[in-house]
Structures are given as C-alpha cells and as structure tokens.
C-alpha cells in the first residue's frame, strides 16, 4: 500500500546525514531540530503556532485538555473514521456524539452536525478524511452560531487546502480553534516512528498546549496543571524537516497516480472513483473507491491473490464498535456510513509508484471487473 523503502532510498543521503547529526550532538530529547521543524511547518502552513508532540492521538487529547472541556461535555464527530478520533473524547470522560457523513466526500454532513447540537455540545471534530478538507465554511459558521470550538483532525490531509467563498484559502488544520495531525510513517508527511503536532493561531491555546504536553510544567519541577508526557523525538523531527521539503512533490505524485486511477476506472460502471470537492484540494492519503453491483470482499481477495494489496478503511463504523456501544445508536441510524463500510476499497497510493506497478494494478482490477 505504501513503499516507504523506495521513498527513503530517494532521500537517503539527506536523511542519513540528518540522523547522524542528531546522534553526534546527542540532544535526543527536545533538541534544536524539534524547534526548527516546528518553525518550518509554521511557515509552510501559514499558522502562528506548531506544537510538536508524540503522536496524533496525543495531539487530539492535548487539544481537548487545553480547551478546558469537562466530563459530560459533548463532542460531535463522524462515525466513519479511525477510532482515535472518538477514543480521546471517551478517555477524557467527554461524550462522543456520532453523526453521519456526506455520501460524496465521506466527511462530516453539516446538516447532521447541526441536528446533533445540544446545550451540552462544546466542540465539533471534523476529520479531513482520505486527503481532502471537510466543508469548513458552513462548519465554521455553525460553530460560531452556537459558540463551539472546532478541532480539526488533519492526520490524513496535511497539505490539503480549503478555499472559501470569498476566494481566501487555508491549509487543513489551520481554520478551527486547533488542528491536530499525525506523523505516523504511512502518512503523507510521515516520520520513521511515532510523531504528531498541534496547530493554532491562538496564543493562549498554544501556551496551554505546550504546558500540557510537558507534564503540566512551564518551569522544570513546578507543575501548574495536570499534563502528559508527549514529545516529538529529535531524530524524528530531523527526518520530518527533510520530508517537509519534499511534501509538495509527494502531493503532486499522489495526484498523478489518482488521475491515472480515475481514467482507468471512472467509466467502469462498477466502481465509483473518489469525489474531488470543488472547494478543497485533494492530497490522496488514500485512493478510496466504492464498489457498486460487485462484491467488495471478492475484489479485495482477487487483488491480493494477484499480488495487489488492497485495504478497507473502515469495515465497521464507530457506532457499531463494541467499545462504543451506546443505546442512542442502532444499526441503520447512519445509512451513508454503514453503506460506505460495505462498499469502500482502497488501492495502493504512494509517492514511488512505478509505471509497471501501476499498470499491473489497473489491469488486475479490470480483469476482475470483466470476469
């Protein structure tokens, strides 16, 4: 699905030198590379503050802690997403409120969000799924109307840009109160281990998140609040500095690959290629199609039997997961989400795809469709 070895080989000399520099300097925790990476990512995104942390799940948790949510507060997010989004809500004693998604973009359905708002709602967490932004303009207007925070989960969409109706634009993760991302190795901007970061234009939130991520201390051994231990390792920051310089090139490579898939499968009548929103660029963290009138599972088995990896993101919606069983939700309550879980399939999507690999994937899919 992702060829990290080929990507590493392309930038090997840069990465090896960066890692060796960290080892030579022995500043393994909070070394200068961490601050340098934060500054460079700030400049890239056009955001005032980037706060590195240990992983994307921590980033979401730190964001909610910094905003002062209290047990019992309600946070709205999508049922069609990876579990981490709802996991941190539950871990903090907050109440996850799940809603359905839009059938085209797979991102939050704004009307469903509005219907779910109560007097206990404190935040909306849009997940910029598979590489393009949620429809942020109406979501931000809705949040403003009800005095809610917006925490953007941009783990799959770093580098994607949303365009507002007035022509202005902003990167994923920089529009809400706080943005949270992951640098898991398979992400569009991934390190060689775990890593994450938070984005905000609010000085107060930034200061609070820095304290929380560092055991609740501003000054060593003086703890002003309850915090966590969540750091981005210096070696990972050094790697991310290198890969950030290539991020636009990586995004362009993913779009070219998506274009080839679109051309190959767009008129098949049996596969629905990814929708590209007119108000968001797409960086294709995943290339996810819908199977119509064919068995998704049979296609997946056929591909894998012929040397083509394929994945299902996600087979079970959050409202039907055992850990999130809730009497408010039953099978059939979120028809779009449940249909997606039955029909989605993702093809290999990475920056180092060779033409022979691409053609093998395309011809294998076509062979199944014609069988």
C-alpha positions as CSV (number, residue, x, y, z in Angstrom):
1,X,0.0,0.0,0.0
2,X,2.9,2.3,0.8
3,X,6.5,1.9,-0.3
4,X,8.5,3.6,2.4
5,X,11.7,1.9,1.5
6,X,11.7,3.3,-2.0
7,X,10.8,6.7,-0.7
8,X,13.7,6.5,1.8
9,X,16.2,5.4,-0.9
10,X,15.3,8.6,-2.8
11,X,16.2,10.9,0.1
12,X,18.7,8.5,1.8
13,X,21.7,10.8,1.8
14,X,19.7,13.7,3.3
15,X,18.0,11.6,6.0
16,X,21.2,9.7,7.0
17,X,23.1,13.0,7.4
18,X,20.2,14.5,9.5
19,X,20.1,11.4,11.8
20,X,23.8,11.3,12.2
21,X,23.9,15.0,13.1
22,X,21.4,14.3,16.0
23,X,23.5,11.3,17.2
24,X,26.7,13.4,17.0
25,X,25.1,16.2,19.0
26,X,23.4,13.7,21.5
27,X,20.4,16.1,22.0
28,X,17.9,13.3,21.7
29,X,15.0,15.0,23.7
30,X,13.8,18.5,22.7
31,X,16.9,19.1,20.6
32,X,17.2,22.0,18.3
33,X,15.8,20.1,15.4
34,X,12.4,20.0,17.1
35,X,12.1,23.7,17.3
36,X,13.4,24.1,13.7
37,X,10.9,21.7,12.4
38,X,8.0,23.5,14.2
39,X,9.1,26.8,12.7
40,X,9.4,25.4,9.2
41,X,6.0,23.7,9.4
42,X,4.5,27.0,10.8
43,X,5.9,28.8,7.7
44,X,4.6,26.1,5.3
45,X,1.1,26.2,6.8
46,X,0.9,29.9,7.4
47,X,-0.1,29.2,11.0
48,X,1.1,31.1,14.1
49,X,2.0,28.1,16.3
50,X,3.0,24.5,15.7
51,X,3.4,22.4,18.9
52,X,5.1,19.0,18.2
53,X,4.0,16.0,20.3
54,X,4.4,12.2,20.4
55,X,1.6,11.1,18.1
56,X,-1.7,12.1,16.6
57,X,-3.9,10.6,19.3
58,X,-2.0,12.6,21.9
59,X,-2.5,15.7,19.7
60,X,-6.3,15.3,19.9
61,X,-6.2,14.7,23.6
62,X,-4.0,17.7,24.4
63,X,-6.2,19.9,22.3
64,X,-9.3,18.9,24.3
65,X,-7.5,19.3,27.6
66,X,-6.2,22.8,26.6
67,X,-9.8,23.9,25.7
68,X,-10.9,23.0,29.2
69,X,-13.6,20.5,28.4
70,X,-15.3,18.9,31.4
71,X,-16.6,15.3,31.9
72,X,-20.1,15.1,30.4
73,X,-19.4,17.7,27.7
74,X,-20.5,16.6,24.2
75,X,-18.1,16.5,21.2
76,X,-19.5,15.8,17.7
77,X,-17.6,13.8,15.2
78,X,-18.1,11.3,12.4
79,X,-18.9,7.7,12.8
80,X,-16.9,6.9,9.7
81,X,-13.4,7.5,10.9
82,X,-10.5,5.8,12.6
83,X,-11.2,5.1,16.3
84,X,-8.6,7.6,17.7
85,X,-10.9,10.5,17.0
86,X,-13.6,9.2,19.3
87,X,-11.2,7.4,21.6
88,X,-9.7,10.6,23.2
89,X,-13.2,12.0,23.7
90,X,-14.2,9.0,25.7
91,X,-10.8,8.8,27.6
92,X,-11.3,12.3,28.9
93,X,-14.8,11.5,30.2
94,X,-16.5,13.5,27.4
95,X,-19.4,12.2,25.4
96,X,-18.8,11.3,21.8
97,X,-21.7,12.3,19.7
98,X,-21.5,10.5,16.4
99,X,-23.1,11.7,13.1
100,X,-23.4,10.5,9.5
101,X,-21.1,11.7,6.7
102,X,-21.7,13.1,3.2
103,X,-22.0,10.4,0.6
104,X,-19.6,12.1,-1.8
105,X,-16.8,13.4,0.3
106,X,-17.1,10.9,3.2
107,X,-16.6,13.9,5.5
108,X,-19.0,15.3,8.1
109,X,-22.5,16.0,7.0
110,X,-23.1,19.6,8.1
111,X,-26.9,19.2,8.5
112,X,-26.3,16.1,10.6
113,X,-23.9,18.1,12.8
114,X,-26.5,20.8,13.3
115,X,-29.2,18.4,14.3
116,X,-26.9,16.8,16.9
117,X,-26.1,20.1,18.7
118,X,-27.4,20.3,22.3
119,X,-26.8,22.7,25.2
120,X,-24.0,20.3,26.3
121,X,-22.1,20.5,23.0
122,X,-18.7,22.1,23.3
123,X,-16.9,21.1,20.0
124,X,-17.1,19.7,16.6
125,X,-14.2,17.5,15.3
126,X,-14.2,17.3,11.5
127,X,-12.0,14.6,10.1
128,X,-10.4,15.6,6.8
129,X,-10.7,12.0,5.6
130,X,-8.5,10.4,2.9
131,X,-6.9,13.7,1.9
132,X,-9.4,16.5,1.4
133,X,-10.9,19.0,3.7
134,X,-14.3,18.8,5.3
135,X,-16.7,21.6,4.2
136,X,-15.2,24.0,6.6
137,X,-17.1,27.2,5.7
138,X,-20.5,26.1,6.8
139,X,-19.0,24.1,9.7
140,X,-17.2,27.2,11.0
141,X,-20.4,29.3,10.6
142,X,-22.3,26.7,12.6
143,X,-19.6,26.6,15.3
144,X,-19.7,30.4,15.5
145,X,-23.5,30.4,15.7
146,X,-23.5,28.0,18.7
147,X,-20.2,29.2,20.3
148,X,-18.5,25.9,19.7
149,X,-14.8,25.0,19.2
150,X,-13.7,23.3,16.0
151,X,-10.8,20.8,16.4
152,X,-9.6,19.6,13.0
153,X,-8.3,16.1,12.7
154,X,-6.0,16.5,9.8
155,X,-3.9,13.3,10.2
156,X,-4.8,12.3,6.6
157,X,-4.9,15.7,4.9
158,X,-1.7,17.7,5.7
159,X,-1.0,19.9,2.7
160,X,-4.7,20.0,1.5
161,X,-6.0,23.5,1.1
162,X,-9.6,24.7,1.5
163,X,-11.0,27.7,-0.5
164,X,-13.7,29.8,1.0
165,X,-16.5,31.6,-1.0
166,X,-14.6,34.9,-0.8
167,X,-11.6,33.4,-2.5
168,X,-9.4,33.1,0.5
169,X,-7.8,29.8,1.4
170,X,-6.2,28.0,4.3
171,X,-4.5,24.7,4.9
172,X,-6.2,21.8,6.6
173,X,-5.7,22.1,10.4
174,X,-5.4,25.9,10.4
175,X,-9.0,27.0,10.3
176,X,-10.5,25.9,13.6
177,X,-9.6,26.6,17.2
178,X,-6.9,23.9,17.0
179,X,-5.7,21.4,14.4
180,X,-4.2,18.0,15.2
181,X,-2.1,15.8,13.0
182,X,-0.1,12.5,13.0
183,X,3.3,11.8,11.5
184,X,2.8,8.0,11.5
185,X,5.2,6.6,8.9
186,X,2.5,6.0,6.3
187,X,1.1,9.5,6.4
188,X,1.7,12.0,3.6
189,X,4.3,13.6,5.9
190,X,5.5,10.7,8.0
191,X,8.5,10.1,10.2
192,X,10.2,6.8,11.0
193,X,8.3,6.1,14.2
194,X,5.6,7.9,16.0
195,X,5.0,11.7,16.0
196,X,2.3,14.3,15.9
197,X,1.7,18.0,16.2
198,X,-0.9,20.7,17.0
199,X,-1.6,23.9,15.1
200,X,-3.3,27.0,16.3
201,X,-3.4,30.8,15.7
202,X,-4.4,31.4,19.3
203,X,-1.6,32.4,21.6
204,X,-3.4,31.3,24.8
205,X,-4.2,27.8,23.4
206,X,-0.6,27.4,22.2
207,X,0.8,28.3,25.6
208,X,-1.6,25.9,27.3
209,X,-0.8,23.0,24.9
210,X,2.9,23.4,25.4
211,X,2.5,23.2,29.2
212,X,0.1,20.2,29.0
213,X,2.4,18.3,26.6
214,X,5.3,18.8,29.1
215,X,3.9,17.3,32.3
216,X,1.9,20.5,33.1
217,X,5.1,22.5,33.8
218,X,6.4,25.8,32.5
219,X,9.4,25.7,34.7
220,X,11.1,22.3,35.4
221,X,9.7,20.6,38.6
222,X,6.9,23.2,39.0
223,X,3.7,21.8,37.8
224,X,0.9,24.2,37.3
225,X,-1.7,21.9,35.8
226,X,-2.3,18.2,35.0
227,X,-0.3,17.3,31.9
228,X,1.0,14.4,29.9
229,X,4.4,13.4,28.6
230,X,4.2,13.9,24.9
231,X,7.3,14.8,22.9
232,X,8.4,14.5,19.4
233,X,11.9,12.8,19.4
234,X,14.7,14.9,18.0
235,X,15.6,12.2,15.4
236,X,12.0,12.2,14.2
237,X,12.0,16.0,13.9
238,X,15.2,15.8,11.9
239,X,13.6,13.3,9.5
240,X,10.5,15.4,9.2
241,X,12.5,18.5,8.3
242,X,13.8,16.7,5.3
243,X,10.5,15.2,4.2
244,X,8.7,18.5,4.6
245,X,10.9,19.9,1.9
246,X,9.5,17.2,-0.4
247,X,5.9,17.4,0.7
248,X,4.6,19.3,-2.3
249,X,6.4,16.9,-4.6
250,X,4.8,14.0,-2.8
251,X,1.4,15.5,-3.1
252,X,1.8,16.0,-6.8
253,X,2.9,12.4,-7.3
254,X,-0.2,11.2,-5.4
255,X,-2.4,13.4,-7.6
256,X,-0.8,12.0,-10.8
257,X,-1.5,8.5,-9.6
258,X,-5.1,9.3,-8.6
259,X,-5.6,10.8,-12.1
260,X,-4.4,7.5,-13.7
261,X,-6.8,5.5,-11.5
262,X,-9.6,7.9,-12.3
263,X,-9.0,7.5,-16.0
264,X,-8.9,3.7,-15.7
265,X,-11.9,3.2,-13.6
266,X,-14.1,6.3,-13.9
267,X,-16.3,4.8,-16.6
268,X,-16.4,1.2,-15.4
269,X,-19.9,1.4,-14.2
270,X,-18.9,-0.9,-11.3
271,X,-16.6,1.4,-9.4
272,X,-17.1,5.0,-8.2
273,X,-13.8,6.9,-8.1
274,X,-13.1,9.4,-5.4
275,X,-15.1,12.7,-5.5
276,X,-13.0,15.8,-5.6
277,X,-14.6,18.6,-3.8
278,X,-14.6,22.0,-5.7
279,X,-13.6,23.8,-2.5
280,X,-10.7,21.6,-1.4
281,X,-7.5,20.3,-3.0
282,X,-7.0,16.6,-2.5
283,X,-3.7,15.1,-1.4
284,X,-4.9,11.5,-1.6
285,X,-3.7,9.9,1.6
286,X,-5.8,7.1,0.4
287,X,-7.4,6.4,-3.0
288,X,-10.8,5.0,-2.0
289,X,-13.4,3.8,-4.4
290,X,-17.0,2.4,-3.9
291,X,-18.0,-1.0,-5.3
292,X,-21.4,-0.9,-7.0
293,X,-23.1,-4.2,-8.0
294,X,-19.9,-6.2,-7.3
295,X,-18.6,-7.8,-4.1
296,X,-16.1,-5.6,-2.4
297,X,-14.7,-8.5,-0.5
298,X,-14.4,-10.7,-3.6
299,X,-12.5,-7.9,-5.4
300,X,-10.1,-7.5,-2.4
301,X,-9.4,-11.2,-2.3
302,X,-8.8,-11.3,-6.1
303,X,-6.4,-8.4,-5.9
304,X,-4.4,-9.9,-3.1
305,X,-4.3,-13.3,-4.8
306,X,-2.7,-11.5,-7.8
307,X,-0.1,-9.5,-5.8
308,X,-2.0,-6.3,-5.4
309,X,-2.6,-5.1,-1.8
310,X,-5.9,-3.5,-1.0
311,X,-7.4,-2.2,2.2
312,X,-10.8,-1.4,3.7
313,X,-10.9,1.9,5.6
314,X,-13.1,1.3,7.5
315,X,-15.0,-2.0,7.8
316,X,-17.0,-1.2,11.0
317,X,-18.4,2.2,11.8
318,X,-17.7,3.6,15.3
319,X,-21.4,3.4,16.4
320,X,-21.3,-0.3,15.8
321,X,-17.9,-0.9,17.6
322,X,-18.2,-2.9,20.8
323,X,-16.2,-0.3,22.7
324,X,-18.6,2.5,21.7
325,X,-21.9,0.7,22.2
326,X,-24.5,3.3,23.1
327,X,-28.2,2.9,23.4
328,X,-28.6,6.1,21.3
329,X,-27.3,4.4,18.2
330,X,-28.5,1.3,16.4
331,X,-27.8,-0.4,13.1
332,X,-29.4,1.7,10.3
333,X,-29.1,5.0,12.1
334,X,-26.3,6.2,9.9
335,X,-27.1,4.8,6.4
336,X,-24.4,6.6,4.5
337,X,-21.7,5.5,6.9
338,X,-22.9,1.9,7.0
339,X,-23.1,1.7,3.2
340,X,-19.6,3.1,2.9
341,X,-18.3,0.4,5.3
342,X,-19.8,-2.2,3.0
343,X,-18.5,-0.7,-0.3
344,X,-15.2,1.1,0.2
345,X,-11.9,-0.3,-1.1
346,X,-8.6,1.5,-1.2
347,X,-5.8,0.8,-3.8
348,X,-2.1,1.3,-3.3
349,X,-1.3,5.0,-3.1
350,X,2.3,6.2,-2.6
351,X,4.9,8.5,-4.0
352,X,7.2,5.9,-5.5
353,X,4.8,4.0,-7.8
354,X,6.5,2.7,-10.9
355,X,4.7,2.6,-14.2
356,X,4.8,-1.2,-14.4
357,X,3.4,-1.4,-10.9
358,X,0.6,1.0,-11.8
359,X,-0.3,-0.9,-14.9
360,X,-0.3,-4.2,-13.0
361,X,-2.8,-2.8,-10.5
362,X,-5.0,-1.3,-13.2
363,X,-5.1,-4.5,-15.4
364,X,-5.7,-6.7,-12.3
365,X,-8.7,-4.6,-11.3
366,X,-10.0,-4.6,-14.9
367,X,-9.6,-8.4,-15.1
368,X,-11.8,-8.8,-12.1
369,X,-14.5,-6.4,-13.4
370,X,-14.6,-8.3,-16.7
371,X,-14.7,-11.7,-15.2
